[in-house]
Amino acid sequence: MPAQRLRDWVAISGTRLKRDRPTRQISWPGEPPTNAVEDVVIGDRDEDFVQFVVDDVARRRDAEASLYSRGESN
């Protein structure tokens, strides 16, 4: 049963090996319609992951530098 639930959620999310789709947003009655959700093509999953890690390390390094420049510490 849990395996089927996982398959259902993966199908709903729209994530595949070569493309990804942001989570769809539903507008409530009376709200303006939401923007269309477009698939994002994933050309090289390994390269994308490496770039994510590089960007994340830089973001964390900047956050740490900002923390110490304000004189705050744990």
Backbone as CSV, one residue per row, in Angstrom:
resi,resn,N_x,N_y,N_z,CA_x,CA_y,CA_z,C_x,C_y,C_z
1,MET,0.814,-1.206,0.000,0.000,0.000,0.000,0.858,1.271,0.000
2,PRO,1.909,1.394,0.861,2.727,2.614,0.828,3.405,2.828,-0.527
3,ALA,3.804,1.755,-1.214,4.463,1.900,-2.513,3.512,2.520,-3.533
4,GLN,2.259,2.135,-3.504,1.279,2.703,-4.424,1.063,4.183,-4.115
5,ARG,1.023,4.521,-2.851,0.857,5.930,-2.460,2.028,6.760,-2.982
6,LEU,3.244,6.226,-2.872,4.419,6.923,-3.383,4.321,7.096,-4.899
7,ARG,3.922,6.057,-5.618,3.762,6.167,-7.067,2.726,7.228,-7.429
8,ASP,1.636,7.283,-6.671,0.601,8.289,-6.926,1.140,9.702,-6.736
9,TRP,1.894,9.937,-5.667,2.433,11.271,-5.399,3.472,11.668,-6.436
10,VAL,4.296,10.720,-6.873,5.279,11.026,-7.912,4.558,11.397,-9.203
11,ALA,3.496,10.665,-9.543,2.730,10.980,-10.749,2.095,12.365,-10.651
12,ILE,1.612,12.725,-9.483,0.991,14.036,-9.287,2.034,15.141,-9.395
13,SER,3.233,14.902,-8.837,4.265,15.948,-8.826,4.768,16.262,-10.225
14,GLY,4.749,15.288,-11.113,5.194,15.522,-12.480,6.682,15.367,-12.680
15,THR,7.411,14.935,-11.677,8.851,14.781,-11.794,9.177,13.508,-12.575
16,ARG,10.060,13.647,-13.532,10.534,12.519,-14.333,12.051,12.624,-14.423
17,LEU,12.716,11.674,-15.052,14.167,11.717,-15.164,14.649,12.887,-16.022
18,LYS,13.922,13.236,-17.064,14.378,14.270,-18.001,13.614,15.582,-17.891
19,ARG,12.621,15.656,-17.023,11.876,16.912,-16.863,11.295,16.996,-15.464
20,ASP,10.999,18.205,-15.062,10.415,18.446,-13.750,9.312,19.475,-13.922
21,ARG,8.392,19.487,-13.025,7.293,20.442,-13.087,7.034,20.952,-11.677
22,PRO,7.013,22.271,-11.493,6.683,22.801,-10.169,5.289,22.334,-9.735
23,THR,5.064,22.328,-8.441,3.775,21.914,-7.911,2.678,22.824,-8.440
24,ARG,1.628,22.225,-8.923,0.520,23.011,-9.455,-0.244,23.685,-8.325
25,GLN,-0.655,24.897,-8.570,-1.433,25.653,-7.597,-2.859,25.788,-8.116
26,ILE,-3.808,25.540,-7.269,-5.219,25.639,-7.637,-5.769,26.933,-7.046
27,SER,-6.483,27.690,-7.850,-7.100,28.910,-7.320,-8.492,28.577,-6.794
28,TRP,-8.860,29.249,-5.732,-10.172,29.064,-5.136,-11.210,29.846,-5.944
29,PRO,-12.472,29.460,-5.864,-13.509,30.223,-6.572,-13.466,31.689,-6.145
30,GLY,-13.523,32.569,-7.128,-13.474,34.000,-6.870,-12.079,34.577,-6.941
31,GLU,-11.052,33.725,-6.916,-9.676,34.198,-7.038,-9.288,34.261,-8.512
32,PRO,-8.301,35.089,-8.837,-7.841,35.096,-10.231,-7.192,33.757,-10.572
33,PRO,-7.249,33.358,-11.818,-6.640,32.070,-12.188,-5.131,32.092,-11.982
34,THR,-4.587,30.933,-11.671,-3.142,30.831,-11.457,-2.431,30.767,-12.805
35,ASN,-1.137,31.034,-12.778,-0.331,30.949,-13.993,-0.180,29.490,-14.407
36,ALA,-0.036,29.278,-15.691,0.168,27.921,-16.201,1.510,27.389,-15.703
37,VAL,1.560,26.105,-15.429,2.782,25.463,-14.955,3.432,24.766,-16.145
38,GLU,4.686,25.125,-16.399,5.411,24.548,-17.528,6.459,23.567,-17.026
39,ASP,6.673,22.500,-17.783,7.725,21.544,-17.450,9.092,22.191,-17.655
40,VAL,10.040,21.825,-16.821,11.421,22.269,-16.937,12.226,21.077,-17.427
41,VAL,12.899,21.237,-18.556,13.707,20.147,-19.101,15.003,20.048,-18.306
42,ILE,15.348,18.828,-17.932,16.589,18.562,-17.202,17.550,17.934,-18.203
43,GLY,18.490,18.739,-18.686,19.420,18.255,-19.704,20.453,17.298,-19.155
44,ASP,21.039,17.642,-18.030,22.091,16.820,-17.423,21.890,16.841,-15.912
45,ARG,21.260,15.809,-15.397,20.918,15.748,-13.972,22.166,15.850,-13.087
46,ASP,23.264,15.192,-13.473,24.490,15.249,-12.679,25.037,16.671,-12.626
47,GLU,25.081,17.341,-13.774,25.578,18.716,-13.820,24.679,19.637,-12.991
48,ASP,23.370,19.440,-13.085,22.432,20.255,-12.300,22.662,20.059,-10.803
49,PHE,22.916,18.819,-10.378,23.136,18.549,-8.964,24.428,19.205,-8.486
50,VAL,25.493,19.080,-9.282,26.768,19.695,-8.904,26.582,21.210,-8.781
51,GLN,25.868,21.830,-9.716,25.647,23.274,-9.645,24.825,23.641,-8.413
52,PHE,23.830,22.812,-8.066,23.042,23.046,-6.860,23.929,23.041,-5.618
53,VAL,24.832,22.060,-5.537,25.715,21.958,-4.373,26.658,23.167,-4.309
54,VAL,27.236,23.551,-5.445,28.135,24.713,-5.483,27.392,25.965,-5.028
55,ASP,26.179,26.173,-5.555,25.381,27.342,-5.171,25.006,27.310,-3.693
56,ASP,24.668,26.120,-3.185,24.267,25.992,-1.784,25.448,26.282,-0.854
57,VAL,26.635,25.778,-1.195,27.820,26.043,-0.380,28.112,27.540,-0.368
58,ALA,28.007,28.195,-1.518,28.251,29.642,-1.588,27.224,30.400,-0.745
59,ARG,25.968,29.982,-0.806,24.917,30.636,-0.018,25.191,30.493,1.474
60,ARG,25.590,29.306,1.895,25.888,29.070,3.309,27.126,29.857,3.753
61,ARG,28.120,29.920,2.881,29.336,30.674,3.201,29.003,32.158,3.370
62,ASP,28.156,32.694,2.479,27.746,34.100,2.578,26.950,34.353,3.857
63,ALA,26.069,33.420,4.201,25.266,33.572,5.424,26.165,33.550,6.657
64,GLU,27.162,32.684,6.666,28.088,32.621,7.789,28.909,33.904,7.895
65,ALA,29.407,34.391,6.758,30.188,35.631,6.758,29.342,36.800,7.250
66,SER,28.073,36.840,6.838,27.171,37.895,7.277,26.945,37.821,8.784
67,LEU,26.794,36.635,9.299,26.582,36.436,10.729,27.774,36.963,11.526
68,TYR,28.979,36.584,11.108,30.167,37.015,11.835,30.442,38.504,11.654
69,SER,30.077,39.062,10.511,30.320,40.497,10.298,29.419,41.350,11.183
70,ARG,28.284,40.791,11.604,27.378,41.503,12.515,27.798,41.305,13.973
71,GLY,28.810,40.468,14.206,29.286,40.239,15.564,28.445,39.239,16.326
72,GLU,27.600,38.488,15.646,26.761,37.490,16.316,27.472,36.146,16.276
73,SER,27.297,35.402,17.307,27.804,34.032,17.332,26.874,33.181,18.172
74,ASN,27.059,31.902,18.088,26.177,30.982,18.798,26.480,30.930,20.235
